[in-house]
Amino acid sequence: MRILLVEDDSRIARFVAKGLREQAYAVDLAASGEEALYQASVNTYDLAILDVMIPAPDGFEVCRRLRESGKRFPILILTARDATDDRVRGLNTGADDYMTKPFEFRELLARLRALLRRSGELRSDRIAVDDLVLDTATQTAARAGQQIPLTTKEYALLEYLARNAGRVVGREEISEHVWDETFDPFTNTIEVYVNRLRRKIDESAANPLIQTRRGAGYILSGVRASRPTASQNGVPDGAKAKAGAMKSAAEPRTAGKRHG
């Protein structure tokens, strides 16, 4: 999942971003209200973490403008302002949750997971596609009961494909949700990571799960790809049968011939 982190304290921003990236989140940073609004206008986010006391406009105003512009992703306000009036104001401007500093990072992670579960669809902690099972809480994957060693980014890509199982997802969509603003769209990074996953997940399996749709993207599916019929290859079935009959007629018939 891709997160917009709005925090003007560089020390806190680095700490939170580092922790989130270790948990397989892609993170973009913004240090002011204007920068946050710009980032949200040009990128696709699954969630935003928003400080209140940032260079203008402040976090409350940023939250209000995001909602006015139609942004529906969850917003968690993370601030030192702990007065009840501030909490009420934050929630009334469109925030989904309000958390005060100082904070425990594990609580922040728990709140993020809760918000993501409530955003649009229930996000289960267990995802199964055929015999591939992902545990999102521990960020582990296993196929046919065998654990699969994955790097943080490999897991993030696999989870995104698994959450969209049965649907083709393109390179742009993958880059928007799995990578952050530093991603270079002109590289073959996504292809490299997909190939890594194939080697780890499909190489020794009878039924490959990761499939490529040329010109469209990738799909994770437990359904075996069907072989094309004669008509799908551009040859009518009737013509195929006629050609087979002509070939049979031209071959010498030896069945029934007696010897010696």
C-alpha positions as CSV (number, residue, x, y, z in Angstrom):
1,M,0.0,0.0,0.0
2,R,1.2,3.5,-0.7
3,I,1.0,6.2,2.0
4,L,1.4,9.9,2.0
5,L,3.2,11.1,5.2
6,V,2.8,14.8,5.9
7,E,5.3,15.8,8.7
8,D,7.6,18.9,8.9
9,D,9.8,17.5,11.7
10,S,12.5,15.7,9.7
11,R,13.5,13.4,12.6
12,I,9.9,12.1,13.1
13,A,9.4,11.9,9.3
14,R,12.5,9.7,8.9
15,F,11.6,7.5,11.8
16,V,8.0,6.9,10.7
17,A,8.9,6.5,7.0
18,K,11.7,4.0,7.9
19,G,9.3,1.9,10.0
20,L,6.6,1.9,7.4
21,R,8.9,0.9,4.6
22,E,10.1,-2.0,6.8
23,Q,6.5,-3.1,6.9
24,A,6.3,-3.2,3.1
25,Y,4.5,0.2,2.7
26,A,5.6,2.6,0.0
27,V,5.9,6.1,1.5
28,D,6.0,9.6,0.0
29,L,7.0,12.5,2.2
30,A,5.6,16.0,2.3
31,A,6.8,18.8,4.7
32,S,4.1,21.4,4.2
33,G,0.4,21.7,3.5
34,E,1.0,22.9,-0.1
35,E,3.3,20.0,-0.9
36,A,0.8,17.5,0.6
37,L,-2.0,18.9,-1.6
38,Y,0.2,18.8,-4.7
39,Q,1.3,15.2,-4.0
40,A,-2.3,14.1,-3.5
41,S,-3.3,15.7,-6.8
42,V,-0.7,13.9,-8.9
43,N,-0.3,10.5,-7.1
44,T,-2.7,7.7,-6.0
45,Y,-2.6,6.9,-2.3
46,D,-4.2,4.2,-0.1
47,L,-3.9,6.3,3.1
48,A,-2.5,9.6,4.5
49,I,-0.8,10.3,7.8
50,L,-1.2,14.0,8.5
51,D,0.4,16.3,11.1
52,V,-1.6,19.4,12.1
53,M,1.2,21.9,12.9
54,I,2.8,22.1,9.4
55,P,3.6,25.1,7.2
56,A,0.4,26.6,5.8
57,P,-2.1,25.4,5.1
58,D,-2.3,23.4,8.4
59,G,-3.3,19.8,8.7
60,F,-6.9,20.6,9.4
61,E,-7.2,22.7,6.2
62,V,-5.4,20.1,4.2
63,C,-7.8,17.4,5.4
64,R,-10.8,19.6,4.5
65,R,-9.4,20.4,1.0
66,L,-8.7,16.7,0.3
67,R,-12.2,15.7,1.1
68,E,-13.6,18.6,-0.9
69,S,-11.6,17.5,-3.9
70,G,-13.1,14.1,-3.7
71,K,-10.2,12.1,-2.1
72,R,-11.7,9.2,-0.3
73,F,-8.6,7.4,1.1
74,P,-8.4,7.1,4.9
75,I,-6.7,10.0,6.7
76,L,-5.0,9.5,10.1
77,I,-4.2,12.7,11.9
78,L,-1.0,12.3,14.0
79,T,-0.2,15.4,16.1
80,A,0.9,16.7,19.4
81,R,-2.3,18.7,19.8
82,D,-4.3,16.5,22.2
83,A,-7.2,18.8,23.3
84,T,-10.7,17.5,22.9
85,D,-11.6,20.4,20.7
86,D,-8.7,19.6,18.3
87,R,-9.8,16.0,18.1
88,V,-13.4,17.0,17.3
89,R,-12.2,19.5,14.7
90,G,-9.9,17.0,13.0
91,L,-12.7,14.3,12.8
92,N,-15.2,16.9,11.6
93,T,-12.9,18.1,8.7
94,G,-12.9,14.5,7.4
95,A,-10.2,12.6,9.2
96,D,-10.9,8.9,9.9
97,D,-8.7,8.6,13.0
98,Y,-6.8,10.9,15.4
99,M,-3.7,9.9,17.2
100,T,-1.5,12.1,19.5
101,K,2.3,12.3,20.0
102,P,4.3,10.8,21.6
103,F,3.1,7.4,20.3
104,E,4.0,3.8,20.1
105,F,4.8,2.7,16.6
106,R,3.1,-0.6,16.9
107,E,-0.1,1.2,17.8
108,L,0.3,3.4,14.7
109,L,0.6,0.2,12.6
110,A,-2.5,-1.3,14.2
111,R,-4.5,1.8,13.5
112,L,-3.3,1.9,9.9
113,R,-4.3,-1.8,9.4
114,A,-7.7,-1.0,10.9
115,L,-8.2,1.9,8.6
116,L,-7.2,-0.1,5.6
117,R,-9.6,-2.9,6.6
118,R,-12.5,-0.4,6.7
119,S,-11.6,1.4,3.4
120,G,-13.9,0.1,0.7
121,E,-13.6,-3.6,1.4
122,L,-12.7,-5.8,4.3
123,R,-9.0,-6.6,4.1
124,S,-8.4,-10.0,5.7
125,D,-5.1,-10.8,7.4
126,R,-5.1,-14.0,5.4
127,I,-5.1,-14.1,1.6
128,A,-5.3,-17.4,-0.3
129,V,-5.0,-17.9,-4.1
130,D,-5.0,-21.6,-5.0
131,D,-2.4,-23.2,-2.7
132,L,-0.6,-19.8,-2.1
133,V,-1.3,-18.3,1.3
134,L,-0.2,-14.9,2.5
135,D,-0.3,-13.7,6.2
136,T,-0.4,-9.9,6.1
137,A,0.1,-9.6,9.8
138,T,3.5,-11.3,9.7
139,Q,4.2,-10.5,6.0
140,T,4.9,-14.1,5.2
141,A,3.9,-16.3,2.3
142,A,3.7,-20.1,1.8
143,R,2.8,-22.3,-1.2
144,A,1.6,-25.9,-0.6
145,G,2.7,-25.5,3.0
146,Q,6.2,-24.5,2.2
147,Q,7.4,-21.1,3.4
148,I,8.7,-18.7,0.7
149,P,11.6,-16.4,1.6
150,L,10.7,-12.9,0.3
151,T,12.3,-9.4,0.6
152,T,10.1,-6.6,1.8
153,K,9.5,-5.3,-1.8
154,E,8.9,-8.8,-3.2
155,Y,6.3,-9.3,-0.5
156,A,4.7,-5.9,-1.1
157,L,4.3,-6.7,-4.8
158,L,3.0,-10.2,-4.1
159,E,0.4,-8.9,-1.7
160,Y,-0.8,-6.3,-4.2
161,L,-1.2,-9.0,-6.8
162,A,-2.9,-11.3,-4.3
163,R,-5.4,-8.6,-3.2
164,N,-6.3,-8.1,-6.9
165,A,-6.3,-11.9,-7.8
166,G,-8.1,-12.7,-10.9
167,R,-7.8,-9.2,-12.3
168,V,-5.1,-7.8,-14.7
169,V,-3.1,-5.0,-13.1
170,G,-0.9,-2.8,-15.3
171,R,2.6,-1.5,-14.6
172,E,1.3,2.0,-13.8
173,E,-1.1,0.7,-11.2
174,I,1.6,-1.4,-9.6
175,S,4.0,1.5,-9.5
176,E,1.4,3.7,-7.9
177,H,0.6,1.3,-5.0
178,V,3.9,-0.6,-4.5
179,W,6.5,2.0,-5.2
180,D,6.9,5.6,-4.1
181,E,7.6,8.8,-5.8
182,T,11.3,7.8,-6.5
183,F,10.2,5.1,-8.9
184,D,11.5,5.5,-12.4
185,P,8.8,4.4,-14.9
186,F,11.4,4.0,-17.7
187,T,13.2,1.1,-15.9
188,N,12.4,-2.6,-15.9
189,T,12.2,-2.7,-12.1
190,I,8.7,-4.2,-12.1
191,E,9.6,-6.9,-14.6
192,V,12.7,-7.8,-12.5
193,Y,10.6,-8.2,-9.3
194,V,7.9,-10.2,-11.2
195,N,10.6,-12.6,-12.5
196,R,12.0,-13.0,-8.9
197,L,8.5,-13.9,-7.7
198,R,8.1,-16.4,-10.5
199,R,11.3,-18.2,-9.6
200,K,10.3,-18.4,-5.9
201,I,6.6,-19.2,-6.3
202,D,6.1,-20.9,-9.7
203,E,9.3,-22.5,-10.8
204,S,8.7,-25.9,-9.1
205,A,4.9,-25.8,-9.2
206,A,2.8,-27.6,-11.8
207,N,0.3,-24.7,-11.9
208,P,2.0,-21.3,-12.4
209,L,0.0,-18.5,-10.6
210,I,1.7,-15.4,-12.0
211,Q,0.7,-14.8,-15.6
212,T,1.6,-12.1,-18.1
213,R,-1.0,-10.4,-20.3
214,R,1.1,-8.8,-23.1
215,G,0.4,-5.1,-23.4
216,A,-1.8,-5.1,-20.3
217,G,0.1,-6.3,-17.2
218,Y,0.1,-9.2,-14.8
219,I,-2.5,-11.3,-13.2
220,L,-2.3,-13.7,-10.2
221,S,-4.7,-16.5,-10.7
222,G,-5.1,-20.1,-9.7
223,V,-7.0,-20.8,-12.9
224,R,-4.9,-22.6,-15.5
225,A,-4.5,-20.8,-18.8
226,S,-6.5,-22.7,-21.4
227,R,-4.8,-23.7,-24.7
228,P,-6.2,-21.9,-27.7
229,T,-8.5,-23.8,-30.0
230,A,-8.0,-24.0,-33.8
231,S,-10.6,-21.2,-34.3
232,Q,-8.7,-19.0,-31.7
233,N,-5.6,-19.5,-33.7
234,G,-7.4,-18.0,-36.7
235,V,-8.1,-21.3,-38.4
236,P,-11.8,-22.4,-38.6
237,D,-12.4,-25.7,-36.9
238,G,-14.1,-27.0,-40.1
239,A,-11.0,-26.2,-42.2
240,K,-8.8,-27.9,-39.7
241,A,-10.9,-31.0,-39.8
242,K,-10.9,-31.0,-43.6
243,A,-7.1,-30.6,-43.8
244,G,-6.8,-33.6,-41.4
245,A,-9.0,-35.7,-43.6
246,M,-7.1,-34.9,-46.8
247,K,-3.8,-35.8,-45.0
248,S,-5.3,-39.1,-44.0
249,A,-6.4,-39.9,-47.5
250,A,-3.0,-39.1,-48.9
251,E,-1.2,-41.5,-46.5
252,P,-0.7,-45.2,-47.5
253,R,-3.2,-47.5,-45.9
254,T,-1.6,-50.6,-44.4
255,A,-4.1,-51.7,-41.9
256,G,-5.6,-55.0,-42.7
257,K,-2.9,-55.9,-45.2
258,R,-1.9,-59.5,-44.9
259,H,1.8,-60.4,-44.8
260,G,3.3,-63.8,-45.7
